[in-house]
């Protein structure tokens, strides 16, 4: 390839990056830090399984990273996905051919009584820690997202229903030159969750004594602090230190139950969603 041809290729990539991206095959591996086989195995967690258009996808996270949709044949660390079942994924070692299976387990019950938990995909389940998409919708597989407009309506509906079952409604997509992007998801229970958190705050305040309530109201009524300019001034630091000290002193007056309620004001999962 001569210089003139190279220049044309660079110009093409700058002007039409999506065209080449749509034709390029998706990477079939995930580059991760070095781990021993056993350590890598322990870092793998199965978050969900979705079937769309006859293709099975498994949402898999590694360590503390976000879940990523993967298919049979893709590599994760030193393992390859050999099979995706209804509730499990089988991995095969790329070096020693050892095998292990990860099962789909929603949540981590703290007691045997919690093993049953709420019915899967119910309102209570969606708003519990058992839901792997409790706070964020896992991004669609790259090949599914880019070719969304090419999927048949049945496949699209299967995917939409899967996300609805996890509490997310498809809001909007953008398709340009046959490539779809800009997926936006609405949390179906966002308004109800905010109401639960409001009720938590009201209940917490009602449980305070008169002196505690006065301090709490002062804390809540303080305007959000915004530092102006390139850095914090002495006055800014004085305000910050005062608010920190005031809040720390307030917490010292709380009982264990009050402190627990304060720390869980935004925890909507404790609400009884079965009603």
Secondary structure, DSSP 8 states (H G I E B T S, - for coil): --HHHHHHHHHHHHH-HHHHHHHS----EE------HHHHHHHEEEEEEEEETTEEEEEEEETTS--EEE-TT-EETTEEEEEE-SSEEEEEETTT--EEEEE---S--SSGGGSS-S-TTSHHHHTSTT-TTSSS-----HHHHHTGGGS-HHHHHHHHHHHHTTTEEEEEEEEETTEEEEEEEEETTHHHHHHHHHHHHHHHHHTS-HHHHHHHHHHHHS------SSS--HHHHHHHHHHHHHHHHHHHT--HHHHHHHHTTT-GGGS-TT-
